Amino acid sequence: MQNAPLILFHAVQSRSFGTRVLLEELQADYRVHFLDLKTSEQLGEDYLRINPFGKVPAVLHGDLLISEQVALTIYLADLYPASGLAHAITNPLRDAYLRWIAQYGCCFEPAVADKWLKREAVPPSYLPYRDLDSQLRVLGAQLEKTSYLLGDAICAADILWGTALRWLIDFDIVPKLPVLQEYVARVRERPAVAKVENLDNIWIAEQQSR
């Protein structure tokens, strides 16, 4: 399975940016199938046959479909252990590694949606994922202690969080807290981020020239 082709179903200026950065960090051999969200291409019959949820990112690895960014982060990083971006099951940091990845998808994104949609606050006992401010306090406290989520070395969880926080801060959904801005800057300095930005911009320019 390791040598099976990897195809990333990707849309520019979407959350699949982080998955493409991860693939570059892993030095994976993959190809990209672009989907144009402006024309709702992801909801077309051809793509729905691949991913019935009509979402990006998604990856075909041979005949296996992996979708949802959290699942992709775990799967792809485990697929390339030599990269050092995944904490193996025997690593004592594996539990924290998985917890931060799951926290992003199961708790942080719902809280971001609450903030974006200006939903009315509810009692904490009704909110299993806690509010955004509470989550940012925990995240900020961790990043006050270490450069990355699990220490001084970057891991796949940081690619997930760092690329997302960049957009959320830029759009004023997440406050411009210095500790978060510094973290985002560290992730953004990665060569893989600049490479994906450039490749995505090339695709945008090609679309605009048509």
C-alpha positions as CSV (number, residue, x, y, z in Angstrom):
1,M,0.0,0.0,0.0
2,Q,2.9,2.3,0.7
3,N,3.7,2.6,-3.0
4,A,0.1,3.1,-4.1
5,P,-0.6,6.5,-5.8
6,L,-1.7,9.4,-3.6
7,I,-4.2,11.8,-5.1
8,L,-5.2,14.9,-3.1
9,F,-8.5,16.5,-3.9
10,H,-7.8,20.1,-3.2
11,A,-9.3,23.5,-3.3
12,V,-7.3,26.7,-3.0
13,Q,-8.0,29.0,-0.1
14,S,-9.7,26.3,1.9
15,R,-8.7,24.0,4.7
16,S,-7.1,21.6,2.3
17,F,-4.2,24.0,2.2
18,G,-3.0,22.5,5.5
19,T,-3.2,18.9,4.1
20,R,-1.2,19.9,1.1
21,V,1.4,21.5,3.3
22,L,1.6,18.3,5.3
23,L,2.1,16.2,2.1
24,E,5.0,18.5,1.2
25,E,6.5,18.3,4.7
26,L,6.3,14.5,4.4
27,Q,8.0,14.7,1.0
28,A,5.2,12.5,-0.3
29,D,4.8,11.5,-3.9
30,Y,1.4,12.8,-4.7
31,R,-0.6,14.5,-7.4
32,V,-3.3,17.1,-7.0
33,H,-6.8,17.2,-8.4
34,F,-8.1,20.7,-8.1
35,L,-11.7,21.5,-7.3
36,D,-13.2,24.9,-7.9
37,L,-15.3,25.8,-4.9
38,K,-16.6,29.0,-6.6
39,T,-18.4,26.8,-9.2
40,S,-19.4,24.2,-6.5
41,E,-17.4,21.6,-8.4
42,Q,-17.1,19.6,-5.2
43,L,-20.8,19.0,-5.3
44,G,-20.8,17.6,-8.8
45,E,-21.6,14.0,-9.5
46,D,-18.0,13.1,-10.4
47,Y,-16.6,14.1,-7.1
48,L,-19.6,12.9,-5.0
49,R,-18.9,9.4,-6.4
50,I,-15.4,9.7,-4.8
51,N,-16.5,11.6,-1.6
52,P,-20.2,11.6,-1.0
53,F,-19.9,14.4,1.6
54,G,-18.6,16.7,-1.2
55,K,-15.9,18.2,1.0
56,V,-12.2,18.9,0.7
57,P,-9.6,17.8,1.5
58,A,-9.8,14.1,0.6
59,V,-7.1,11.7,-0.5
60,L,-7.3,8.6,-2.6
61,H,-4.5,6.2,-1.6
62,G,-4.9,3.4,-4.2
63,D,-8.5,2.4,-3.7
64,L,-8.7,3.8,-0.2
65,L,-10.5,7.1,0.5
66,I,-9.4,9.2,3.5
67,S,-11.4,12.3,4.2
68,E,-11.7,14.7,7.1
69,Q,-8.7,16.8,7.9
70,V,-8.1,15.1,11.3
71,A,-8.2,11.6,9.9
72,L,-5.9,12.7,7.0
73,T,-3.4,14.3,9.5
74,I,-3.1,11.0,11.4
75,Y,-3.1,8.7,8.4
76,L,-0.6,10.6,6.3
77,A,1.9,11.3,9.1
78,D,1.8,7.6,10.1
79,L,2.3,6.6,6.5
80,Y,5.7,8.4,6.5
81,P,7.3,7.6,9.8
82,A,10.7,8.6,8.6
83,S,9.6,12.2,8.5
84,G,9.4,12.4,12.3
85,L,6.1,14.4,12.1
86,A,4.1,11.6,13.8
87,H,4.6,10.3,17.3
88,A,4.6,6.5,17.0
89,I,2.3,4.4,19.2
90,T,5.3,3.5,21.4
91,N,6.2,7.1,21.9
92,P,5.1,8.5,25.3
93,L,3.9,11.7,23.6
94,R,1.5,9.7,21.3
95,D,-1.5,10.4,23.6
96,A,-0.9,14.2,23.6
97,Y,-0.3,14.1,19.9
98,L,-3.6,12.4,19.2
99,R,-5.4,14.6,21.7
100,W,-4.3,17.9,20.1
101,I,-5.3,16.6,16.6
102,A,-8.7,15.4,17.9
103,Q,-9.2,18.6,19.9
104,Y,-8.8,20.6,16.7
105,G,-11.6,18.8,14.8
106,C,-13.9,17.8,17.6
107,C,-13.8,20.9,19.7
108,F,-11.9,23.9,18.2
109,E,-13.7,23.9,14.8
110,P,-17.2,23.8,16.3
111,A,-16.3,26.6,18.7
112,V,-15.0,28.6,15.7
113,A,-18.3,28.0,13.9
114,D,-20.1,29.3,17.0
115,K,-18.0,32.5,16.9
116,W,-18.3,33.0,13.1
117,L,-22.1,32.5,13.1
118,K,-22.5,34.6,16.3
119,R,-24.5,31.8,18.0
120,E,-26.0,32.6,21.3
121,A,-23.9,31.3,24.3
122,V,-25.3,28.3,26.1
123,P,-24.5,26.9,29.6
124,P,-21.2,25.0,29.7
125,S,-23.0,21.8,30.6
126,Y,-24.7,21.9,27.2
127,L,-21.5,22.5,25.3
128,P,-19.3,19.4,25.1
129,Y,-16.5,21.1,23.3
130,R,-16.3,24.3,25.4
131,D,-16.3,27.8,24.1
132,L,-13.6,29.3,21.9
133,D,-12.1,31.5,24.6
134,S,-11.6,28.6,27.0
135,Q,-9.9,26.6,24.3
136,L,-7.6,29.5,23.3
137,R,-6.6,29.9,27.0
138,V,-5.4,26.2,27.1
139,L,-3.7,26.5,23.7
140,G,-2.0,29.7,24.6
141,A,-0.8,28.3,28.0
142,Q,0.8,25.4,26.2
143,L,2.5,27.6,23.6
144,E,3.9,29.8,26.4
145,K,5.8,26.8,27.5
146,T,7.0,25.3,24.2
147,S,7.6,26.5,20.7
148,Y,5.2,23.8,19.3
149,L,2.4,21.8,20.8
150,L,4.5,19.0,22.0
151,G,7.9,20.7,22.5
152,D,10.6,22.3,20.5
153,A,10.1,20.1,17.4
154,I,7.3,20.6,14.9
155,C,4.9,17.7,14.4
156,A,1.9,17.0,12.1
157,A,-0.5,18.4,14.8
158,D,1.3,21.8,14.4
159,I,0.7,21.8,10.6
160,L,-3.0,21.3,11.3
161,W,-3.3,24.0,13.9
162,G,-0.7,26.5,12.6
163,T,-2.1,26.7,9.0
164,A,-5.7,27.0,10.3
165,L,-4.9,29.7,12.9
166,R,-3.2,31.8,10.3
167,W,-6.5,32.3,8.4
168,L,-8.6,32.6,11.5
169,I,-6.4,35.3,12.9
170,D,-6.3,37.1,9.5
171,F,-10.1,37.1,9.4
172,D,-10.4,38.3,13.0
173,I,-12.2,35.2,14.2
174,V,-9.4,34.3,16.6
175,P,-7.9,37.3,18.5
176,K,-4.4,38.5,17.6
177,L,-2.8,37.2,20.8
178,P,1.0,37.5,20.6
179,V,1.6,33.9,21.6
180,L,-0.6,32.7,18.8
181,Q,0.9,35.1,16.2
182,E,4.4,33.9,17.1
183,Y,3.3,30.3,16.7
184,V,1.7,30.9,13.4
185,A,4.8,32.8,12.2
186,R,7.0,29.8,13.1
187,V,4.8,27.4,11.1
188,R,4.5,29.9,8.2
189,E,8.3,30.0,8.0
190,R,8.4,26.4,6.8
191,P,9.5,26.0,3.2
192,A,6.5,23.7,2.5
193,V,4.1,26.6,3.3
194,A,5.8,28.9,0.8
195,K,5.8,26.1,-1.8
196,V,2.1,25.4,-1.5
197,E,1.3,29.1,-1.5
198,N,3.2,29.5,-4.8
199,L,1.7,26.4,-6.4
200,D,-1.8,27.5,-5.4
201,N,-1.2,31.0,-6.8
202,I,-0.1,29.5,-10.1
203,W,-3.4,27.6,-10.3
204,I,-5.3,30.8,-9.5
205,A,-3.5,32.8,-12.1
206,E,-4.1,30.1,-14.7
207,Q,-7.8,30.1,-13.9
208,Q,-8.0,33.9,-14.2
209,S,-6.2,33.9,-17.6
210,R,-8.8,31.6,-19.2
